[in-house]
Amino acid sequence: MTLKWSRLYPITQLSSPWVTICCERWQNEQGIELDYWRVEKANSVIILPVWRHFILLPQPNFRVGINQLTDDFPGGRVLPGKTLQESAVEVLQRELGIIAEVITKINLLNQDGWIINSSFSNQKLYAFSIEINPNYFVIPEKVSGYFRNNEAGITALLKRLGCLQCRAVLLEWLTNQLLIE
């Protein structure tokens, strides 16, 4: 079923490199005019890093919106001019100090991206798993947790992850692991 909404005209727009706030006048299928506000965010990447059969967590991040530290997988925005893969590698280096030369495998887990808050925003989230050369020594000060890739490790990791998006990345990765085996 196709709804016949029409965009009549823009009302206002406020832009930055990472986010644009728009207000537009739309007309719905009954002819009623509505003002529609939305936030256009830059797409994001979240990386599940694997090293020596361990999933790594970087140091906790402070989240202003909830006023607390949270344990999350490395993640960040896809900046203009960067590919998804380039962004994932840059995020991994920024958050865990892992350089591109020691990455042995990069796997995009969701080809089309997941739509985040689609009624208010047009952001997509792309998930990666990245395997790190087992001969490389990670920087201990950058890592807050090492979780073995087994049932006990995944259970412990789930107890640490409060972020729904990070939990979705873990689930997607686990599903892909089961499909490979």
N, C-alpha and C positions, 0 to 999 in steps of 0.2 A: 504494500500500500504506500503510495507516494503522497506526501502532504504538499500542498501548494502554498508555501510561504514565499513572500517576495520581500527582498531588501529594498526599501524605499530610498534611504539616504543615510550618510554618516552624520552623527551629531558631534562627536568629539573623539580625539585620539591622543594618547600620551605614550611616548615610546622611549625605550632605553635598549641597549644591546641585548638584554636578557628577557625583557618583558614589555609587552604593549597592552595598554588598557584601552578598550574601544567601547563606544556607545553608538548604536545604530537604531534607526527606526525601521521596523519590520511590519508587514501586514500578514495576518494569518489567513487561513482558508475561509473564514467567515467575514473577512473584510475589516477586522478589528486591527487598529494600529497599536503596536507595542514598542516600547523602548527596551532594547536588549543590550545588556552590559556583558562583556566577556574579557577574559585575560588571555592573551596569546603569549605563551612562554616558549622559550627555546627548548627543544627536545633535550632529554637527559639520557645518560647512560649509568647503569649500575653494573659493577664487576664483581663476580664471585671468583676470588683468587685461590688457586690450588697449588700447593707446594709440598712435595714429599708426602702425598696422600693426606695432607691437612688443608682445611679451609681456613684462611687467615682473615682476621678482623683488624682493621686499623684502630688507632686510638679513638675513643668516643668523641663525638662532635657535639658542640652546644647548639641546641635548637631554640632560637629566639621565640618562635611561636608557642612552644610548650614550656619554655624556661627550664630546660634540663639537658643533661648530657644523655646521648643515646648511642647505642652500639648499632652500627650500620655497616653494610658493605661499602667499599669505595664507590663514590658516585659523583656526578657533576653534570653541568650543562654542556651541550654540543655548541661550541662557539661558531660564529659565522666563518665560512671558509674551511672548516674542519670536517673530515669524514667521521662517521660513527667510530670506526676502528682507531683513528688517530686520537679522538677524544678519550676513548677507553684507555689507551696506552698512557696518555698524559695524566689522566686521573690516577691511574695505578702508580705512576712515578711520584705524583704530588702527595698521595696519601700513604703509600707504603715504601717509597724510595726505590721501587723496582723499575729498572731501566729496560727499554725495548729489547736490547741485545740478549737479555736472559729469558725472554718470553719464548716458550717452545710451541705454544698452541693458543690461538684465539678462536673462540667459538661464539658466534652470534646466536643466542637462544631463541629469539623471537623476531623473525624476519620483517614483519610489518609494524612492530612496535605496539605497545599497549597504550590505549587511550587513557589519559589520566583526567578525571573530573570533566568528562566531555560536555556536561551541561553548562559549564562556566569557563572552560579553558580548552585549547586545542593542542595541548602538549602531548607528546608521545614519549614513552619510556622504552629504551632498548636495553636488553640484558645480555651480558657477556659472561662466559667463563673463560678464564685465562690461566693456563698452566705455566708454571715457572720452573726453569731448569733446576733439578734437584741438587746440582753441584753449587748453585748460587747460595750464599748465606744472606738471609733476610736481615734487616736491621732490627734487632730486638726492641729498641725503643719505639719503633713505629708500629709494632704489633701488640694489640691488647688481648688477643686470643688465638689459640691454635686448636682447631676442632677436627679430630680424625674423621675421615670419610667412612664411617660405619654408623650403625644404628645409635650407639651410645653418644658418639660425637655429634651427630645430627640433632639428637634430642637435646643435648646440652646447648648447641647453637641456637635452636629454636627458643630456648628459655632466655637467651640473651637478646635476640632480635625482637624489638618492639615495632619496627617499621614494617607496615603491611607490604610495601613494595619490595623490600629486601626478602621478606618471607615468600613472596610470589616468585622472585628470582631463584631462591633456593628450591622451591617446588618444581619450577620449570627445569632446572638443572638436574634434579633427582629423576624427573620423568625422562629426560634425555638419556641419563645414565642407564635407566632400566631398559630403554628401547635399544641401546647399543649392545647390551649384554645378551 
